[in-house]
Amino acid sequence: MALTANSVPSVPGGSAYPYDASLALCASATLTATGYLGSPTQLDLGLGRQGGVMVNDLSGLYTTTGDEYYRIFLLGSNDNAFGNGNVELLGMAEYRTASSNGVIATILGASPTVPAAGRVGGFLEIPFSTQRFGINYRYIRGYLVTGGTTPSITLTSWLTLDYKGGGWV
């Protein structure tokens, strides 16, 4: 059975994620290979816990071959060089054209079609906290893993931090 919307009423694209260029991981980047997202290569969120949403606005996604997949990771570190072994996974989302390409291939189906009805593009939203196991991670980077015959994704990726002054949390 294909993935379908549930019966609970919703408004497509109803979430508001303010764009702040200082929190951008990449802007209108077309990527075809595994690697870090755009420039700047990292964001410094400062000391202490931060939370929010990594917003990935997909404006282009090659799916014609039917075996492509795209995994977007949010990584944190207290090493601004992001040296091997000094990095923690803070969040992840994926888009897969076939269930066999999923991280959990025996359970997940193919991702819904992008764009969804009534949308120009599609969002992959990754809620996150910079705190894991009692450690706050100061530096943030986005990372993409691609696979399949001809992967190509165009996206703008940014962080929207929790607003603690009475707005979203």
MARTI-765162 format. One record per residue (C-alpha): residue in one letter; x, y, z. Coordinates in steps of 0.05 Angstrom, whole numbers, plus 5000, padded with zeros to 4 digits. Layout:
BEGIN
aXYZ...
This chain:
BEGIN
m500050005000a502650694982l503451235034t497251675040a495052255083n491052085145s484052315158v486052865208p485053545173s491453905158v493754505117p499254345067g505154805078g501955085141s508455115181a512255765182y519755705184p523056395181y529056425136d535256755165a541256765119s545956715179l542856035195a543155775123l546855125109c546155195034a542055614985s539255344919a544954834917t544654274865l548253674893t549753014859a554552674908t555352514981g558453075022y557353685066l551954185048g554154845019s557655435049p558855645103t561154955120q558855025191l554655455238d556755665307l550555645352g554555845414l554555525482g548555195513r542754785486q539255015423g533254685390g529154795328v527954525259m532754405201v528554595141n530354295074d526454605017l526954144957s526154524892g529053974848l529453224858y531452714805t527252084813t526451844741t530851224745g527050994807d533050774849e535351454876y535551624950y537552234989r539252235063i540152905098f543752915165l544653465216l551253385252g553953715315s560953775343n565054165393d570954105346n570254655293a574354215245f569153645252g574753135259n572952395254g570252145320n568552845345v561652885312e554652695336l548352575295l543053075315g537752915264m536352565198a531152525143e530952155077y527452145010r527351474975t524351284907a523550554927s522450204994s528849794981n532850444985g530450625055v534850605117i529850105144a528149765078t523849225109i519049725140l519150375101g515650475035a517550954979s517051694998p510952084976t511452454910v514953134913p511953624904a505553434941a498953674912g498454434915r505854554928v511454824886g516854434923g517253974983f519954035053l523953525092e523653785163i528453535217p526853735289f533253765330s536553925395t543954075400q544153675465r545652925465f547352505525g548253135568i553153445519n551454095482y554454135412r556454835390y558054735316i552954495265r553654225194g549053905143y551053275107l548052925047v548552195026t546152044956g545351384919g542351084857t543751144783t543351904773p542152264839s541153014835i537753454888t536854204890l535354484958t535755065006s537254845077w536955275139l535755245214t529855555248l531355605322d526255565377y523556245394k523056285469g520156985473g512956765466g512856475396w514155765373v517955265417
